[in-house]
Structure formats: structure tokens, C-alpha cells
Amino acid sequence: ALAWLARARRLADQADDAPTRLQALVREAQLRAYAQDGPGPGPLLVQAQALLAHGGPAEAADLHLVRVVVADQRADLGVMREAAEAVLDLPADDPAVASAHWIARVNLYTLALNQGALAEAAGHAAVAVSIAEARGFPAYALVARFLDAHLGVLTGEPEPALALARGLPPGWEGDLEWHDRGVALAVLGANRVPHQPRVS
């Protein structure tokens, strides 16, 4: 994928196609950020940021989310917050940008949680649920509800997690990606909440 994106960038340069070059830069930076080996995404992000005027909100949202990942890896909480909030400043008419808003809210939730700001974290979780419900992202809505329930676990109020567990439909685990499923199971396990087994 990285080789293909590098080729796409070269072709975009030859054609003087700034929008395509921007998209390739952001995708390559995203892959390099998650790979955490080889050349880092920093120079790619600098180039992409210089081309943002040639893209739209979706490209800007993707770029800022890569900045969140890089800042998190470097434990730079200030940049992490700034990049996540930059996503929220973008119009969310496009479903891709609405999805980015949800991701940014979850990142801000995590940041607030790690800093012990539970009320702020609860606010981000509530907005994440609202975004997911309004835009028809059921898996995202479920994850955000688990995040909100986790705050109750931390404050000695397990009933939200218990109520959430009682309402889970059969096979709910299959709707979540592995990381989100791990978060959900951790919340349930913290309460020793019985949950319905996954239906094959």
C-alpha cells in the first residue's frame, strides 16, 4: 500500500494534481503513523498541511486525526487536544467527516479520562452517542455507550453498565472491531456483568 501511495504521489506531481497528491499524502501518513516503523509521517503531514486548500473537510479531518495518533504516540497531550478539536471545527455534512467528529470525541474522552476529568469525559461520551445516533452509526453508538458506562464503574455507579448489558442483543460483539470489543468486554468484566454469548 505504501509503494502504491508513493507512486500515486509521483503521478499527481507530474500531472500537477494537488487534490490527488493531498489525498495520497494523508493516506500514506496515516499508514506510517500506525506502522510505527520506518520513516515517520512528519514530513508527509507538513506537505499535506500545505495543500489543505486543495482539499475539503474530509481530507482535513483525516489529516488532523493522523496528527492525533502521532501526538498520542509522543505523549504530547497538548497537540493531541488541539488536533482533535480542529476536527470538530470542520463542517460535518459529509458522513466521513461526521465519523471523524465521533473519533475526535472519543479521543477527547480518553484524554479527559486519563487526566481525571470525568465530567468532561462524560460530556464527550454523550456527544459521541448523539453523533452516532443522528448519523446512523449503530456500532459507534454502542461503543460510546460503553465508554459512558465505564465512567459509572469508576465512580461506583455500576447500574448504567448493568442496564447496558441487559439490553445487549445476541451477537452484539460481532458488530464491533476487535479494539472496541475489548473495551466493551473490559467494562462488563469490571462489573462481572453476565452478557449474552455471541451467536455464530
C-alpha positions as CSV (number, residue, x, y, z in Angstrom):
1,A,0.0,0.0,0.0
2,L,2.8,2.4,0.8
3,A,4.5,1.8,-2.5
4,W,1.2,2.4,-4.3
5,L,0.6,5.6,-2.5
6,A,4.1,6.8,-3.2
7,R,3.6,6.1,-6.9
8,A,0.2,8.0,-6.7
9,R,2.0,11.0,-5.3
10,R,4.6,10.9,-8.1
11,L,1.9,10.7,-10.7
12,A,0.0,13.5,-9.1
13,D,3.1,15.7,-9.1
14,Q,3.7,15.0,-12.8
15,A,0.1,15.9,-13.6
16,D,0.2,18.9,-11.2
17,D,-2.9,17.4,-9.5
18,A,-2.8,18.9,-6.0
19,P,-6.1,17.3,-4.7
20,T,-4.9,13.8,-5.6
21,R,-1.4,14.5,-4.1
22,L,-3.1,15.7,-0.9
23,Q,-5.2,12.5,-0.6
24,A,-2.2,10.3,-1.2
25,L,-0.1,12.2,1.3
26,V,-2.7,11.9,4.0
27,R,-3.2,8.2,3.4
28,E,0.5,7.5,3.4
29,A,1.0,9.5,6.6
30,Q,-1.9,7.5,8.2
31,L,-0.3,4.2,7.3
32,R,3.2,5.3,8.5
33,A,1.7,6.5,11.8
34,Y,0.1,3.2,12.6
35,A,3.1,1.2,11.4
36,Q,5.4,2.9,13.8
37,D,8.5,1.6,11.9
38,G,10.4,3.0,9.0
39,P,10.2,6.7,8.1
40,G,7.7,8.6,10.3
41,P,4.8,10.6,8.9
42,G,6.0,14.0,10.0
43,P,7.3,15.3,6.6
44,L,4.2,13.9,4.9
45,L,2.0,15.8,7.3
46,V,3.9,19.0,6.6
47,Q,3.4,18.6,2.9
48,A,-0.2,17.7,3.3
49,Q,-0.9,20.7,5.5
50,A,0.5,23.0,2.8
51,L,-2.0,21.5,0.4
52,L,-5.2,21.7,2.5
53,A,-6.6,24.5,0.4
54,H,-6.9,22.0,-2.4
55,G,-9.0,19.5,-0.4
56,G,-12.2,19.5,1.5
57,P,-13.3,18.9,5.1
58,A,-12.8,15.1,4.7
59,E,-9.1,15.5,3.8
60,A,-8.6,18.0,6.6
61,A,-10.4,15.7,9.1
62,D,-8.2,12.7,8.1
63,L,-5.0,14.8,8.4
64,H,-5.9,16.0,11.9
65,L,-6.8,12.5,13.0
66,V,-3.3,11.4,11.9
67,R,-1.9,14.2,14.0
68,V,-3.9,12.9,17.0
69,V,-2.3,9.5,16.5
70,V,1.2,10.9,16.2
71,A,0.7,13.2,19.3
72,D,-0.6,10.3,21.3
73,Q,2.4,8.2,20.4
74,R,4.7,11.0,21.6
75,A,2.6,11.7,24.7
76,D,2.1,15.2,23.5
77,L,-1.3,15.9,25.1
78,G,-1.5,19.5,24.0
79,V,-1.2,18.7,20.3
80,M,-3.5,15.7,20.7
81,R,-6.2,18.0,22.1
82,E,-5.6,20.7,19.5
83,A,-5.7,18.3,16.6
84,A,-8.9,16.6,17.9
85,E,-10.6,20.0,18.4
86,A,-9.5,21.0,14.9
87,V,-11.6,18.1,13.6
88,L,-14.6,19.4,15.5
89,D,-14.3,22.8,13.8
90,L,-14.9,21.2,10.4
91,P,-18.5,21.0,8.9
92,A,-19.9,17.5,9.3
93,D,-22.3,17.3,6.4
94,D,-20.2,14.5,4.8
95,P,-20.7,11.2,6.6
96,A,-16.9,10.7,6.6
97,V,-16.4,14.0,8.5
98,A,-19.3,13.0,10.9
99,S,-17.4,9.8,11.6
100,A,-14.2,11.8,12.2
101,H,-16.2,14.0,14.6
102,W,-17.1,10.8,16.5
103,I,-13.5,9.6,16.6
104,A,-12.3,13.1,17.8
105,R,-14.9,13.0,20.6
106,V,-13.6,9.6,21.7
107,N,-10.1,10.8,21.6
108,L,-11.0,13.8,23.8
109,Y,-12.9,11.4,26.1
110,T,-9.8,9.3,26.5
111,L,-7.7,12.4,27.1
112,A,-10.1,13.8,29.7
113,L,-10.4,10.3,31.4
114,N,-6.6,10.0,31.7
115,Q,-6.4,13.4,33.3
116,G,-9.1,12.5,35.8
117,A,-11.6,15.0,34.3
118,L,-14.6,12.6,34.5
119,A,-17.3,15.2,34.0
120,E,-15.6,16.4,30.8
121,A,-15.2,12.8,29.6
122,A,-18.9,12.2,30.2
123,G,-19.7,15.2,28.1
124,H,-17.6,13.9,25.2
125,A,-19.2,10.4,25.5
126,A,-22.7,11.9,25.4
127,V,-21.9,13.9,22.3
128,A,-20.4,10.8,20.7
129,V,-23.6,8.9,21.3
130,S,-25.6,11.7,19.8
131,I,-23.4,11.9,16.7
132,A,-23.7,8.1,16.2
133,E,-27.4,8.0,16.6
134,A,-28.1,11.0,14.4
135,R,-25.9,9.7,11.6
136,G,-26.9,6.1,11.7
137,F,-23.7,4.6,13.1
138,P,-25.0,1.9,15.4
139,A,-21.7,0.3,16.2
140,Y,-20.2,3.7,17.1
141,A,-23.3,4.4,19.3
142,L,-22.8,1.2,21.2
143,V,-19.1,1.9,21.8
144,A,-19.8,5.3,23.1
145,R,-22.4,3.9,25.5
146,F,-19.8,1.5,26.8
147,L,-17.4,4.4,27.3
148,D,-20.1,6.3,29.2
149,A,-20.9,3.3,31.3
150,H,-17.2,2.9,32.2
151,L,-17.4,6.2,33.9
152,G,-20.1,4.9,36.2
153,V,-17.8,1.9,37.0
154,L,-15.1,4.3,38.0
155,T,-17.4,6.4,40.2
156,G,-19.0,3.4,41.9
157,E,-22.3,3.6,39.9
158,P,-22.5,0.3,38.0
159,E,-26.2,0.5,37.1
160,P,-25.6,2.1,33.7
161,A,-23.2,-0.8,32.8
162,L,-25.7,-3.3,34.1
163,A,-28.6,-1.8,32.2
164,L,-26.5,-1.7,29.0
165,A,-25.6,-5.3,29.5
166,R,-29.2,-6.3,30.0
167,G,-30.2,-4.7,26.7
168,L,-27.4,-6.2,24.5
169,P,-28.8,-8.2,21.6
170,P,-27.4,-11.6,20.7
171,G,-24.3,-11.3,18.5
172,W,-23.6,-7.7,19.5
173,E,-19.8,-8.5,19.8
174,G,-19.7,-9.2,16.1
175,D,-20.7,-5.7,15.3
176,L,-17.6,-4.2,16.9
177,E,-14.0,-4.1,15.8
178,W,-11.5,-6.0,18.0
179,H,-10.3,-3.0,19.9
180,D,-13.8,-1.7,20.6
181,R,-15.0,-5.2,21.6
182,G,-12.1,-5.4,24.1
183,V,-13.2,-2.1,25.6
184,A,-16.8,-3.4,25.9
185,L,-15.7,-6.6,27.5
186,A,-13.5,-4.8,29.9
187,V,-16.4,-2.7,31.1
188,L,-18.6,-5.8,31.5
189,G,-15.8,-7.6,33.3
190,A,-15.2,-4.8,35.7
191,N,-18.8,-5.3,36.9
192,R,-18.8,-9.1,36.5
193,V,-21.8,-8.5,34.3
194,P,-23.1,-11.6,32.5
195,H,-23.6,-10.9,28.8
196,Q,-25.3,-12.9,26.1
197,P,-22.9,-15.2,24.2
198,R,-22.1,-14.4,20.6
199,V,-24.3,-16.2,18.1
200,S,-22.3,-17.9,15.3
